[in-house]
Amino acid sequence: MKALIQRVKYASVSVDGQEVGAIDEGILAYIGLGHDDNLQSAQRMVDKILTYRIFDNDDDPAKYGKLDKNIQQVGGGLLLVSQFTLMAKTDKGRRPDFGSAMAPDMAQALFAQLVDYAKTQYLTVATGQFGADMQVLSVNNGPLNFLLEVH
C-alpha cells in the first residue's frame, strides 16, 4: 500500500461539479492499494498518516521550523482519495503498468474499510468518491509531499 501525502492549507474533491469532500489545513492523502494489501495494512497506513510529523512546531522556539507535529496535534483535517495510479510500475517503457494495483471491486471494499477505520481514529475525515472522475483542488503548504509505504 502506498500513500502520497501532502500538507495542505485547503483541499477539496468534486464529482460532476458537486463537492463531495473538503478540509481546511491538514493532509490530503492519495491512497494506492496493491494485490497483497488487507485490512491490517490499511490500519497501519492510517495510523502512520495520523502520526507522521509534517507540521511545524510553532509552540517551542527551539523547534521552530522543524517538522515536529502530526495532524492530530495541529487539529487538521484528513482528506482520503483513492488513487490506483500510485501502484503503477514506471521503470520500463513509456506507458505505466497497473498490473500491481488491486482489482477495482476488492479495492473499493478495502478503501471503504480504510476510511471507516480512519473515522474511528480521528474526528475530521473527508473522502473523495471511489472510482469516480474526481477533480481535486488543493493548496499545498510548503510544498511538502511524502510517499509512505506499508506492507
N, C-alpha and C positions, 0 to 999 in steps of 0.2 A: 504494500500500500504506500502510496506517495501522497504528500500534501504540499502544494505550493502555497505558502502563507505570505500575506502582505500586511504590513502595518498600514492602516488607512485612517484618514480623517473622516471619511464618509464612504459608504459603498451601498449600492442597490442593484437589484436584479429585476428586470421586467420581461414579461412574456406577452406577446401580442399587444404591446402598448400599455399593459397593466403592471404596476409594480407588485411583485409577489414577495419581496423581502428587502429589508434595508436596515442598516446600522449607522450610527454615528461613529465616533472614534473607536477603533478596535482592530479586529483581524478579519480579513477576507481570506478564506481558505478554500482553494480548489482541491478536490479530493479525487484521486485516481485509484481504482480498485483493480487488482490483478487476480489471476486464477486461484492463487493459494490463500487469498485473504478470507477472513472469517470474523465472527463477532468479537473474538478476543483481540485480534489485530486492530479492529475498528475502535474498540475501547482504549487500547494502548495509544492509538493515534490521537483520539480526543484528549486523553489525559496529557499527552505530550504537548499538544497545541495549547491547552489551558494553562500549562505550567512553563511554557517556553518563554524565556525572558527576552523580550524585544522592545520593551518600553523604557524610556529614560527614567532615572531616579532623580526627580527634581526636589525631593524632600531632604536629601542629605548632600550638603555642599561638597563633601569629599567624593561623592559618587556622581556628581553632576555630569551629564553627557554619557554616562555608561549605561549599557543595556542591562538593567538590574531588576526590572519588574515584569511580571506576567500580566496577562489580560485580566485576571481575577483581581489583582492588586490595584489596577487602574480603573476597574469597573467598566471596561469597554464592551462593545458588542462583538458577537461572533457570527459571521455570515458564511454558511457552508454551501458550496456549489459543486455538484458532481462534474467531473472533468476527465472522461476516459482518455483523452489525448495525452495526459501525463504519462500513460503507460506505453506510449509509442517507442519503438526501437528506431533510432535515427542514425545508427553508426554506419549503415551501408546504403548506398543509393541516394536517390533524391526524392523518395516518397516514404512517408512514415509507415511503419509496420505496426498494426494494432493487435497483433496476434496474442500478446500477453495480457490484454485487457479482459476483464471478466465479462461473460455474456450479459447482455442488457437486462434480461429478466432476473438473473441472480444478483446483478449489481444493484438494480433498483431496490430489491428486498434488503440487501446489506446496507445500502446507503440510508434507507429508512431507519434501520436499526441503529446506525451510527448517529443519525440526527436525534432519535429518541433518547439514546444514551447521553448525548451532549446536553439535552434539555433536562435530564435528571441531575447533571453535574454542574450546570451553570444556568443562570436566570435569563440572560439576554442572548438568545439564539434565533437566528433567522436562516432561511434557506431559499435556494432557487427552486426550480421545478425540474425534476429528473426527466431527462430525455427531450426536453423542450428546446426550441431555438431561443436561447436567452440572450438578452442584452445586459451586460454587466457594466455599470458605471462606478468608477472609484477614483478617489483622490489618495494616491499612495503617499504616505508620510515618511519621507526620508530621502529617496525611496529605500525601503527595506523589504527584501524578499528572501525567503529561505525555503529550500526544498528539504522536507522532512521525509524520512522513510522508516517504516516499521515492518517487521517480518513476523 
